[in-house]
Amino acid sequence: MSLAYSAKLLDDYKKSFGRNPNLTLNTHLHEVKSRLKYEWGHPELVGRINALQAATPKQADHLTIIPTLVHDLNSEDPVPKLAGIEAELSAAGWKQIETWAIGFNGLTGHLHHMAEDSE
């Protein structure tokens, strides 16, 4: 209910240009290019993916990132958390940021049901 997990969003975006090659933006885009070419049969679209590649957040000017908080409607107000996340991502060089909050009534109950695989 405190939305303390929201700081993890910053960690996730840092991974996009981090040291682990399995988690970087360019590695994911390379996989999409391979699928476009060989699995889906659309090599003509690879150029569009190439335009999304970047070495830093500042150079990723063709990308819009959408940090999203999923929360219970009775939880802490997500707006200040998202404003802080947007400010930090902007300071890190990201240019196009659209924050989202998705609120559910009774989220905790829904998550418990999903964990128990019940209706």
VENMO-V469674 format. One record per helix or strand of 2 or more residues. SS is the DSSP state (H for helix, E for strand). FROM is the first residue (numbers start at 1). LEN is the number of residues. Records with the same first field share a line. If there is no record, write none. Layout:
SS->FROM-LEN / FROM-LEN
This chain:
H->4-12 / 25-15 / 43-8 / 57-3 / 78-14 / 107-10
E->64-2 / 68-5 / 96-2 / 100-5
